[in-house]
């Protein structure tokens, strides 16, 4: 949905329909003049016109069923009647959400499903009565009715009077021809009547109608804003349920990421250090056998094994650094990121401005994020310089990595940036990539700040 009338017209009335010239001429009109004839205005007006009959049906159903159910609570019959009332209100809510999406462009998710404890009709009735969403749907049907009456009357009055007066010069001749009077009667009593029948009065009437017509779309917009707020607040998922869904999704991402890291570590150990240590054991065994027969050859083999030991130690050290480097634990982000930057293939300027150290978990994610971004710069950017900035803004830890490379980085293309975004999202973080095709590339990461005492 467009954010203003001008954008709405461009989205729904493209050049394929109006023609390029017509679209250009229309777009040169001010927004206030375009608003009365745009599709968005008519959709919003149609929404308000449909609201009244739907609100009447929902209000009558809700009041009747709830009153009947409350009256029958003295018997067991009141419980299923109340459950049926709530189920019907949820049905009205589904209709209203679909209507708001189609006519108002409201992006609203369906509420959380019922959580049944068991099977059968009793479990379903219990779930309906326990659900806060069901009661919010009932409240919507009760509140929507008086508001729909008011919005319907205001919108229809302004719309009808505005267009009627604006087009009055086109149909005023009907009064003298078929009504037996000079024009539209503005005032009348037993001895005096005023008709809008001369050119000046007809012109003033049309001018007033023009003002009404130009103002009506914005009045309708204000009325539908209230409807948007009611639909989002009462018919959408609750903040708690939305947060639970986000946490469940984040938990899945964390579990998958941890499993992937374990597989990577196992693979690196198996293919790297473990293979070297096995070969080292075999070489030392051969050297032991040759020690008495050919001491010189044995010494050469021991010397080669010594080199293999150094290589294996370096691989283990690199692997440990990739998990959680000791310098990060001992000296914090500034020293750890400086060490990472020193291994980058391009010159990197690192600036860390933090009043204190964040929690170890946040610190580790920040280190991993910068390390991955610098690896991407080394492999793909063809840059000649890069910068890393880390600072704190209120309760957020900000990271920004920039380079002057070729650009074109896209998280949605299945690159490592998508994995970084998922890792950050798992802890309520955000990753924003600004990388035009010609460069430069600026990647900004935002993490929640958690102090050391929380860890």
N, C-alpha and C positions, 0 to 999 in steps of 0.2 A: 504494500500500500504506500502510495506517495505521501510525502510529508506536507505538501501544500497543493492548492488547486492547480497551479501551473504544472507540477510534476504529474499529478493525477491525469491530466488531459493527455500529456505525452505518453504515458504508459498505456492508456486504454484507447486512445485514438491515434494510431500510428500513421505513417505516410502511406501505407498500403491502402488505407481507407479514404483519407482526406486528400491525398496528393501532397507532394512536397511543397508546392506553392501555397496551397491552402493552409497547411500546417505552419509554414513560416509566417503567413499573415496573421493567423490566430495567435501565435506565440508573441507577436509584437503588441497584442492588446494587453492592457494592465490586468493584473490578477482579479481585481474586483469586477471588471467587465466580463471576464471569461467565466467566473464562478457560476452564474445562474444557468448556463447551458452545458456545463461539464457533466460527464457521466457520474463522477463521484457525488456531486450534489444530488442528483436524482436517485442514486442508490441509497444515500442517507435519508432522503425524504421518504422513499419507499419503505425503508426500515421502520421509521416512525409510524407510517400508516399501518403496517402490518402488526406493530406492537400492540395496538389497542385490542383487536379481536383475540389475539393469542393471550394477552394478559387477562382479559375477561375470562376466557376458558380456564386458564391456570388458576386464577383467584377463586372462581366458583368451585372448581374441583378441590383445591386445597382446603378451603373453609368448610365445605360440605363434609369431606372425608375426615378431617381432623376433628370437627365437632361431633360427628357420628362416632368416631373411634373413642374420643374422650368420654362421651356419654355411655359407651358400652364397656368402659374399663372395669366397671363393677363386675362384669362377667368376662369370661375368657375371650369373647368375640371382639373386644376392643383392641386387643393386640394385633391380630391379623389385619383389621381395618386400618389401624395406624401404619402398619408396615406397608399396606397397599397405598396409602396416601403418600408415604415417602417415596415408594417406587414410582408412582405416577409423577411426582415432582422431579425426580431424576430424569424421567422421560422428557418432561417439559424443558429441563435444563439442557439435555442433549440437543433438542430442537433449537433452543436459543443460541447455543454455541455454534451450531452449523449456520444459523442465520447471521450471527455476528461475523463469522469468517467470510461468508459469501458477500455480504452487503457492506460491512464496515472494515473488512480487512484486518480484524483482530486476530493476532497470533496467540491462540489460547489452547493449551493442552487439555486433554480429557482428565478428569480427576482420578485419583487412585481407585482401583477396584475394591469391591467389598472383601473383607477378610472374614471368611466363614470359619467357625470353629466346629467342624463336623460336617455332616451331610444331612439332607432332608429339608423340609419346609421350615422346621423350627430353627435350624441353623441360619437359614436365609433371613427369616424374620428378625432374629437376634442381631445379625450383621447389619441389617437396615436400621434398626433402632439404635445401635451403638455407633453408627457412622456419623461423624460430625459433618461430612460432606452432604449426607441426606438432609440433615436439618438446615444446612446452609441453602440447599435447593428449595426447601420449604419457605425459608425466609425470603428468598428471591421472588417466589410467586406472590407473596403477600406485599412486598415492597414495590414490585414492578407495576402492580395494577394502578395505584394512584399516580405514579409518575407517568405511566403510559397515557392516562387520561389527560394529564396536563400537557405533555409533550405533543400529543396528537392535536389537541385544540390549538396550541400556539403555532405549531408548524403549518397546519392546514389553513388557519386564518391568515397568516402572513403570506403563504404561498398563493392562496386563492385571491385575496384582495390585491396583492401585488400584480399578478398577471392580469387580473380583470381590469384594474385601473390603467395599467400600461397599454393594454390593447383597446381601451375605451374608444379611441378615435376610429377604430375599425368596425365597431358594432353599435355605436350610439344611435345610428339611424333606425334601429329596430323600434325605439320608443315612439317617435312620431308616426312611424309607418303602421305599427301593430298595437302600441300601447295607448295611443291617444294622448300623449304628453310629449313635451319638447325634448326631454332627455332624462337622465338618471336624477331622481329626486334626492336632493341633499337635505332639505328641511321642509316641513309642512305642518300647518295647523288649520283651524277652521277658516281663517281669512287670508292666509298667506302661504305660498309655496315657493321654494327655490329649486330650480332645475339646472343641471349642468348641460347647457344647450348652446352656448356661443363658443366661437373658436378659442377665445382666451381661457374660458373655464375648462374646455376639453383639453387644451394644452397643459394647464396646471394639473388636471387630474392625471394625465399621462406622466407628467414629471414626478408627481407624488408616487404613482405606481412604479416608476423606474427606481426611486429610492427604496421602496419596499422590496422590489425584486432583487436589487443589489444586496440588501441587508439580509434577506431571507436565508441564503446559503450559510452565512456565518452564524445566524441564530440556530439553524438546524445543526450545524457543526457543534455548537455548544451543547445542544440537547443530547446529541448522540455521544458526546464525551462522557456525560453522566452514565449513559447506557454502557459504554465501554468499561467504565470503572466498576459498575455493578456486576457485569458479566465476569470480568477478571477477578473481582474480589469474592464473589459468592458462588460462581459456577466453575471456576478453575480449581486446580489442585491447591491444597493448602501449602503454606511455606514449609511447615514441618514435613509433610509428605514429599514435597519436592526435594527437600534437603536429604531425606532418607534415601530417595532414589539416587541422588548424586553421590552420596556416601557409598551406597552399594556398588554403583558403577566404578567409583574410585578404588574401592577395595578390590574389585576384579582386576583393574589395571595394575594395582600394586602387586597382587599375587602373580599375574602374568609376567610382570617385569622382573620380579624376584626369581621366578622360575627360569626366565630367559637368561638372567645373569648367572644363575647357577650352572645352566647348560654351557654358557660361554666359558666360565671358569674351568669346568670339567674338560671341555674341549681343548682349551689352551694348555691345561696341565698335561692332558693325554698326548697332544700333538707336539708339545714343546719340551718343557722341563722333564716330564716323565720319560719321554723317548730318549732324551739326552742322558739321563741317569741310568737307564737300562743299558745303553751303548757304553757308558762309562764303566759300569760294572763288568761288562764283557771284556772291554779293553784291559782293565786292571787284572782280570783273571788270566788273560793271555800273557800280560806282562809278568805276572807271578810265575807262570810256567816257563817263560824264557829267561828268568832271572839267573838261573844257574848255567844254562846253555849259552846264552848270548846277552851278557849284561848291557852291552851298548844298545842293542835293539830294545831291550826291556826299558832302558832309561829313556829312549825316544818315545816309546809308547806311554810311559808315565808322564812325560812332558806333554804329549797330546791330550792325555786324560786331564791334566791340570788345566789346559785351555778349555776343555769341555766343561769342567767344573765352573770356571769363571763365566762361561756363556750361560750355563744353567742358572747360576746365581743371579745373573743380570735379568734373565727372563722371569724368574720368580720375583725379583725386585720390581720389574715393570708391571707384573700382574698384581702384586700387592698395592702398587701405586694406583692402578686403575680401580681397585676396590675402595680403598680409603688410605691415602698416603699419610705417613707418619708426620710429615711436616704440617699437614692440615690440623692434625690433632694437637701438635705441640705449639704451633705458632700462628695458626689461624689462616683466614682466606688470603690476606695480603701476601704472605710468604708462599703459600701453596699456589696461588695463581701466577705469581712471578716465576715460580719454577716451571709451571706449565708453559708460560709464554716463552721462556728461554729455549724450549724444545720446538717451538713453532718455526716453520721454514721462512717466515717473513718477520720483520721487526715488529714487536708488539709493545705498546705503551700501556702499562697497568696502573690504574689509580683507584685505590680502595679508601673510601671515606666512611668509616663506621665508628660510632661512639663506643660500641661494645661488640662482643661476639654473639651471633645468633645461636640457637640450639644446634647441637651436633647434626641432627637429621637435616635441618634446613641448610646448614653449612655444607654438608656433603652433597646435597642436591645442587646447590649453587656451584660448587666446585665441578661436579660432573657436567653441568650444563655448559659452563665456560670451556671446559676441556673438549667437549664434543664440538662446540662451535669453532674453536681454534683448529681442531683437526679438519673440519670442513674447509676452513680457510686455506690450510696447507694443501689439501687435495684438489679443491675445485675452483677456488676464487681467482687464481692468477693475480693476486693482489701484491702490492709492494709495501704496504704498511697496514697496521691494524691497531685498534685501541680496545681496551677493556676498562669499563667504568663500573664501580660498585658503590652504591650509597643507600641510605635509608630515608624513606619518606613516611613519617608517622609510624604506622604499624605494618609497613611493607618494605621488603628488601628488594631493591631494584638492581638489575644487571643489564648492561648494554655493551654489545660487541659490535664494532663497526670495522669495515674494510673498504678499500678503494678498488675492489676487483670488478669482474665483469657483470656481477649481479645475476638476476634471474632465478634466485632461490625461491622455491615454492613448497610450503609445508604439505599441501594437498597432493603433491606428486608422488607420494609414497617414499620420500626421502627420510633421512635420520631426523629431520626437523619434526616430522609427525610424531616420532617416538618421544622426542623431547617435550613436545606439547602435551602428550599423554602423561608423562612423568610429572610435569608441573601441575597439570589439572588434578592429579591425584592428591595434591596437598593444597588445593585451592589457589594454584598459581596460574599465570597467564603467559603465553608466548606470542609476541607480535613480530612479524617479519615484514620489513620494508626493503624490497630488493627489486628495483626496476631493472629492465633488461640491460641497460648500459651501466648499471651501478650508480652510486655505491650501495653496499648492503648494510642495513642496520637492523640488528636483532635485539629486541628488548624483552627481558624476562622479569616477571614480577612474582615474588614469593611472600607468603605471610611471615611477619617477623615474630619469632618466638625466642625469648631470652634463654640464657643458659640454665636458669633455675627451673624452667619448665621441662627440660629434657629429662 
